[in-house]
Amino acid sequence: MQAIFRCEGRLERQFRQAGYRWVAGVDEAGRGSLFGPVFAAAVILSPQRPIRGLNDSKLLEPQRREELAALIRERATAFSVASVEAFLIDRINILQASRLAMKRAIEQLDPPADFLLLDAVTVDLPLPQRPIVHGDARCQAIAAASILAKVGRDAAMRQWDQVYPLYGLARHKGYGTPEHLRALRQFGPTRHHRFSFEPVRAACPARQQLQFHWEPQEPACQ
């Protein structure tokens, strides 16, 4: 049975009361995708401008995510979205790429964060931070970051769909759906697929698999 969490602002209030002024929530989107960048966002919510309905982006309908993303951009004290491309994911692995995307988003905040709330990970920054399991379903600032990261990545996938229309990226957002796997088998991976992920590597001819092994920064089957 899946646990049910309540998304609230208790932790942000707790750390603000402890003396931290700019408490940022941080999360990523696209970690399990086979195509394209992993995105991350960092958000400092304003206690004077609350946003109702914040929750884990995966639990929200697309239209509601878009509505909440607009409210976050309007009402947040600060927000930032960053990404790490597929070639770097292949070079350093998806976990480290996700953490790098988070770090980039945090470093772009203005005002800069003085405390971080993250979804079950830490980042390599000299800031006090608290990793929270299921943080995007339990903490409003992390939920806000998950929404911005997801909305930003979905928009990027719609743009990539115009470049690679044979893969259905606008529909499945690069994840390993039956449609996407069929396209990989039929057309092979693009240079923006993640060759360190087995379904992508399996769809590549043996010659390019060897190229990936030696040159992970430039994987390309077409």
Steps between C-alpha positions, in 0.01 A plus 500: 500500500643837396558747781291816495680820595378849573686774315551791739730789584595390852868441427545833327345675802715299738825603334393862455424510874849357559646806329528401133349761273506342154394133526501338156329183386684304230394212274563343160295364210584251228735276690350182352459627145690344211533827308628847560603705801418454864346819637509643852343799669557692821226712659488736797133542585368821652312453831309819416375361168389139561403267216219250555513153349876441484583130478732250337490584128442132414167512686368802310322517166701680228266800488515539878881483490506780246265712713708445812825568313363839397407578861843390624676725249272789601507462879829335596777708651742333260503207259740347251498211252813328366585185306777255413516359148495133401869481404599606851249261655680224310837622622430543873180286550144613558524542878798732478344685205181554701701638789695725260176636351377574854826673584474717188143598586595589857796711388273707275259605779476870578490554793728203568369223724638462850333162570404214265217249516553221246317189388709217652843621378768752591699733275864604501456852635619656829143557619303335780258255343241238590423205271139383542367167374189565288576869548302602192184360663574632851659844462345789307830655393622168357161443335526844338845409368372168367222682312734752337748229404228279352328783310834622366605156385164423340526823300847399384370158391230666291770702328715191442196325354513749212862403434444124534130445413537123449552430873183645658691709753212744555283210617730290719761769587787263424405224745518133409144449380416228246469772232846638577661155514347409163639821350844425643496153343377634166705819463783461750598759764567866427808675633281643777400163643670374815735226386587397855139374533464139391192535271683767300828311483315182396348684202842612374708294254806327645736747330340797676486311829879476480517872417288576805732294718801705395339839430204546736498875444391463136262201469306509174332242281377754249 
